[in-house]
């Protein structure tokens, strides 16, 4: 799964590489400990109604997808991850699968492993060995709810709130030793296909996301122990990526 991650890369190189328009809040800072329901960066692609042109944009969304039937924003605390195997079946996600796909860029994510005695959990940080960004397959939804929304994920008129979920798959290899689920991490060259609004058949999209040939090779990732302080949501900063201190 993916329940906590870090994003601290520079925005300008990211939007240049992805050829995206930056529509984000300039005050959203780098963060090393991002929890569900927090604002996150997403990259979307859509067709402009007036011109018919395709526009790719970096936006801000609430982490935890809010489908149209969600009664309030608290619903997103249960939908920050979505299993790729059942995307086309689950009411919360199937409406976004054919029309509202996205990627969530990040520098790495955290998982926790309980020690042999079961008395403590050790966090691990999973990230590309070469320091390149991760691109997680995601879905988004514009939620109307009660309207009058505020903050970076809200539309300009406050009528809608943009929300997102990160897609996961069954973990394999070394990652499976840490957790049975892992995010669907796309190779950079697969982003265009995933975001393409022309792929609008739900069945075709479900088949595409189940194809492991689109995935980043797990062998390119590093897995390392980090400071247990990341377990507290209020803690933030680059020091969280340092190794844990242990008594001799």
C-alpha positions as CSV (number, residue, x, y, z in Angstrom):
1,X,0.0,0.0,0.0
2,X,1.0,3.6,0.1
3,X,-0.1,5.5,3.3
4,X,2.7,8.0,3.7
5,X,5.2,9.6,1.3
6,X,7.6,12.4,0.6
7,X,7.8,15.1,-2.1
8,X,10.6,17.5,-2.0
9,X,11.8,17.9,-5.6
10,X,11.8,21.2,-7.5
11,X,8.6,21.9,-9.3
12,X,10.0,23.6,-12.4
13,X,12.1,20.6,-13.6
14,X,9.1,18.4,-13.0
15,X,6.7,20.4,-15.2
16,X,9.3,20.9,-17.9
17,X,10.0,17.1,-18.1
18,X,6.3,16.3,-18.2
19,X,5.5,19.2,-20.5
20,X,2.7,20.3,-18.1
21,X,1.2,23.6,-17.1
22,X,1.7,24.5,-13.4
23,X,-1.7,25.2,-11.8
24,X,-0.6,24.6,-8.3
25,X,-0.5,26.7,-5.1
26,X,2.9,28.4,-4.9
27,X,2.8,28.2,-1.1
28,X,2.6,24.4,-1.0
29,X,6.0,23.5,0.3
30,X,8.3,20.4,0.1
31,X,7.2,17.8,2.6
32,X,8.8,14.6,3.9
33,X,5.8,13.1,5.7
34,X,2.6,13.4,3.7
35,X,-0.5,11.5,5.2
36,X,-3.8,10.7,3.6
37,X,-6.3,13.6,3.3
38,X,-3.4,16.1,2.9
39,X,-3.1,18.1,-0.3
40,X,-0.8,16.4,-2.8
41,X,0.5,17.1,-6.3
42,X,-1.2,15.3,-9.2
43,X,-0.7,15.4,-13.0
44,X,-3.8,15.2,-15.1
45,X,-4.6,15.4,-18.8
46,X,-7.8,16.7,-20.3
47,X,-9.4,18.0,-23.5
48,X,-10.3,21.7,-23.6
49,X,-13.9,22.0,-24.5
50,X,-13.5,25.3,-26.5
51,X,-10.4,24.4,-28.5
52,X,-10.3,20.6,-28.4
53,X,-6.7,20.8,-27.4
54,X,-5.2,18.4,-24.8
55,X,-3.8,20.1,-21.7
56,X,-1.6,18.4,-19.2
57,X,-1.4,20.1,-15.9
58,X,0.2,19.8,-12.5
59,X,-2.6,20.4,-9.9
60,X,-3.2,20.0,-6.2
61,X,-5.7,17.4,-4.9
62,X,-6.9,16.0,-1.6
63,X,-5.3,12.6,-1.0
64,X,-8.3,10.3,-0.7
65,X,-10.8,10.0,-3.6
66,X,-14.2,11.5,-3.2
67,X,-16.7,9.9,-5.6
68,X,-19.9,11.9,-6.5
69,X,-21.9,9.9,-3.9
70,X,-19.6,10.8,-1.0
71,X,-21.7,12.6,1.6
72,X,-18.8,14.5,3.2
73,X,-15.0,14.9,2.8
74,X,-14.3,12.4,5.6
75,X,-15.0,9.7,3.1
76,X,-11.5,10.3,1.6
77,X,-9.9,8.7,4.7
78,X,-10.9,5.3,3.3
79,X,-10.0,5.8,-0.3
80,X,-6.4,7.0,-0.5
81,X,-5.4,3.7,-2.1
82,X,-7.3,1.6,-4.8
83,X,-6.5,-2.0,-5.7
84,X,-5.8,-2.3,-9.4
85,X,-7.4,-5.7,-9.6
86,X,-10.9,-4.3,-8.8
87,X,-10.9,-0.7,-10.2
88,X,-13.6,-1.4,-12.8
89,X,-15.8,-3.0,-10.1
90,X,-15.6,-0.7,-7.1
91,X,-18.2,2.1,-7.2
92,X,-15.8,4.6,-5.6
93,X,-13.3,4.2,-8.5
94,X,-14.9,2.9,-11.6
95,X,-16.3,6.3,-12.6
96,X,-12.9,7.8,-12.7
97,X,-11.1,4.9,-14.5
98,X,-12.1,5.8,-18.1
99,X,-12.1,9.6,-17.8
100,X,-10.1,10.9,-14.8
101,X,-6.7,9.2,-14.6
102,X,-3.6,10.9,-13.1
103,X,-0.1,10.3,-11.8
104,X,1.1,11.3,-8.4
105,X,4.8,12.3,-8.5
106,X,6.9,11.7,-5.4
107,X,10.4,11.2,-4.2
108,X,9.7,8.0,-2.2
109,X,7.2,6.4,0.2
110,X,7.2,4.7,3.6
111,X,6.3,1.3,4.8
112,X,6.5,-0.2,8.4
113,X,7.7,-3.6,9.4
114,X,7.1,-5.0,12.9
115,X,10.2,-6.6,14.5
116,X,10.5,-10.2,15.5
117,X,9.2,-9.5,19.0
118,X,6.3,-7.5,17.7
119,X,7.1,-4.7,20.1
120,X,8.0,-2.0,17.6
121,X,7.6,-1.1,14.0
122,X,10.6,0.0,11.9
123,X,9.8,2.4,9.0
124,X,11.5,2.0,5.6
125,X,11.8,4.5,2.8
126,X,11.4,3.2,-0.7
127,X,12.8,5.3,-3.5
128,X,14.7,5.1,-6.8
129,X,18.4,4.4,-6.2
130,X,19.4,7.1,-8.6
131,X,17.2,9.8,-7.0
132,X,14.8,10.2,-9.9
133,X,11.1,10.8,-9.3
134,X,8.5,8.1,-8.8
135,X,5.3,8.3,-10.9
136,X,2.4,6.5,-9.2
137,X,-0.6,5.6,-11.3
138,X,-3.7,7.4,-9.8
139,X,-7.3,8.3,-10.3
140,X,-8.9,11.7,-9.6
141,X,-12.4,13.0,-9.1
142,X,-14.0,16.4,-9.0
143,X,-16.3,16.3,-6.0
144,X,-19.1,18.8,-5.7
145,X,-20.4,17.9,-2.2
146,X,-21.8,20.9,-0.4
147,X,-19.8,23.4,-2.5
148,X,-18.1,26.4,-1.0
149,X,-14.7,24.5,-0.9
150,X,-11.5,26.3,0.0
151,X,-7.8,25.6,-0.2
152,X,-5.4,24.4,-2.9
153,X,-7.5,21.4,-4.0
154,X,-10.6,23.5,-4.7
155,X,-11.7,24.9,-8.1
156,X,-11.4,28.6,-8.6
157,X,-15.0,29.2,-7.9
158,X,-15.1,26.9,-4.9
159,X,-17.8,24.7,-6.4
160,X,-15.6,21.5,-6.6
161,X,-12.8,19.8,-4.8
162,X,-10.2,17.7,-6.6
163,X,-9.4,14.4,-4.9
164,X,-7.1,11.5,-5.7
165,X,-6.3,7.9,-5.0
166,X,-3.0,6.0,-5.6
167,X,-3.4,2.6,-7.3
168,X,-1.7,-0.4,-5.7
169,X,-0.9,-3.9,-6.7
170,X,0.3,-7.1,-5.1
171,X,3.9,-6.8,-4.0
172,X,6.6,-9.2,-5.2
173,X,10.2,-9.9,-4.4
174,X,11.9,-7.8,-1.7
175,X,9.0,-5.4,-1.5
176,X,6.7,-8.3,-0.5
177,X,8.9,-8.8,2.5
178,X,7.9,-5.4,3.7
179,X,4.2,-5.3,2.8
180,X,1.9,-7.4,0.7
181,X,0.8,-4.3,-1.4
182,X,2.9,-1.7,-3.3
183,X,2.0,1.3,-5.4
184,X,1.7,0.9,-9.2
185,X,4.9,2.7,-10.1
186,X,5.0,3.6,-13.8
187,X,8.0,3.8,-16.0
188,X,8.6,7.4,-17.2
189,X,7.8,6.4,-20.9
190,X,4.4,5.0,-19.9
191,X,3.0,8.2,-18.5
192,X,1.7,9.4,-21.9
193,X,-0.3,6.3,-22.5
194,X,-1.8,6.3,-18.9
195,X,-2.9,9.9,-19.1
196,X,-4.1,9.8,-22.7
197,X,-7.8,10.8,-22.6
198,X,-8.3,8.9,-25.9
199,X,-8.1,5.7,-23.9
200,X,-11.6,6.0,-22.6
201,X,-12.9,2.4,-22.6
202,X,-13.1,1.2,-19.0
203,X,-12.3,-2.4,-19.9
204,X,-9.3,-1.4,-21.9
205,X,-8.0,0.8,-19.1
206,X,-8.4,-2.0,-16.6
207,X,-6.5,-4.4,-18.9
208,X,-3.7,-1.8,-19.3
209,X,-3.2,-1.2,-15.6
210,X,-3.0,-4.9,-15.0
211,X,-0.1,-5.3,-17.5
212,X,3.2,-5.4,-15.5
213,X,5.2,-4.4,-18.6
214,X,4.3,-0.8,-17.8
215,X,5.8,-0.9,-14.3
216,X,9.1,0.5,-13.0
217,X,11.6,-2.3,-12.4
218,X,11.7,-3.0,-8.6
219,X,15.4,-3.6,-8.9
220,X,15.9,0.1,-9.5
221,X,14.6,0.9,-6.0
222,X,16.5,1.3,-2.8
223,X,14.9,0.2,0.5
224,X,16.4,1.6,3.7
225,X,15.6,2.0,7.3
226,X,14.7,5.6,8.4
227,X,14.0,7.4,11.6
228,X,10.9,6.1,13.5
229,X,9.9,9.7,14.1
230,X,8.2,9.6,10.7
231,X,5.5,7.6,12.4
232,X,4.1,10.8,13.9
233,X,2.3,12.8,11.3
234,X,3.3,16.1,12.9
235,X,7.0,15.4,12.3
236,X,8.4,16.7,9.0
237,X,11.8,17.5,7.5
238,X,14.7,15.9,5.7
239,X,16.0,14.5,9.0
240,X,13.3,11.8,8.8
241,X,15.2,10.1,6.0
242,X,18.2,9.6,8.3
243,X,18.9,6.1,9.6
244,X,17.6,5.2,13.0
245,X,19.8,5.7,16.1
246,X,20.5,2.5,18.0
247,X,22.2,1.9,21.3
248,X,25.2,-0.4,21.3
